[in-house]
């Protein structure tokens, strides 16, 4: 007898698909945060570079 909760050889559980990849919204948020962090760092670097020349 086969157990009803066991997937057959050809199918994967739906929950496993969700756990294998991150939702699109998280990737977008990560990219925005990375871009904003680098933009802020570049701005601060520019301020120190201009202020240190005087």
C-alpha positions as CSV (number, residue, x, y, z in Angstrom):
1,X,0.0,0.0,0.0
2,X,1.2,3.5,-0.8
3,X,0.7,6.3,1.7
4,X,-1.6,9.1,0.4
5,X,0.7,11.9,1.6
6,X,3.8,10.6,-0.3
7,X,4.3,12.2,-3.7
8,X,4.8,9.9,-6.7
9,X,8.1,9.8,-8.5
10,X,7.1,12.3,-11.2
11,X,5.6,15.1,-9.0
12,X,7.1,17.4,-6.4
13,X,5.2,18.9,-3.5
14,X,4.0,22.5,-4.1
15,X,5.6,23.7,-0.8
16,X,9.0,22.5,-1.9
17,X,8.8,24.8,-5.0
18,X,8.0,27.8,-2.8
19,X,11.0,27.0,-0.5
20,X,13.4,26.6,-3.4
21,X,13.1,30.1,-4.8
22,X,12.5,33.5,-3.2
23,X,9.5,35.6,-4.2
24,X,10.1,38.3,-6.8
25,X,9.3,41.2,-4.4
26,X,12.3,40.2,-2.1
27,X,14.7,40.4,-5.1
28,X,13.4,43.8,-6.1
29,X,13.7,45.0,-2.5
30,X,17.3,43.7,-2.2
31,X,18.3,45.4,-5.5
32,X,16.7,48.7,-4.4
33,X,18.5,48.6,-1.0
34,X,21.8,47.7,-2.6
35,X,21.4,50.6,-5.1
36,X,20.3,53.0,-2.4
37,X,23.2,52.0,-0.1
38,X,25.8,52.5,-2.8
39,X,24.3,55.8,-3.8
40,X,24.4,57.0,-0.2
41,X,28.0,55.8,0.2
42,X,29.0,57.5,-3.1
43,X,27.4,60.8,-1.9
44,X,29.2,60.6,1.5
45,X,32.5,59.8,-0.2
46,X,31.9,62.9,-2.5
47,X,31.3,65.1,0.5
48,X,34.4,63.9,2.3
49,X,36.5,64.2,-0.9
50,X,35.3,67.8,-1.6
51,X,35.5,68.8,2.1
52,X,39.0,67.4,2.5
53,X,40.5,69.4,-0.3
54,X,40.1,72.7,1.5
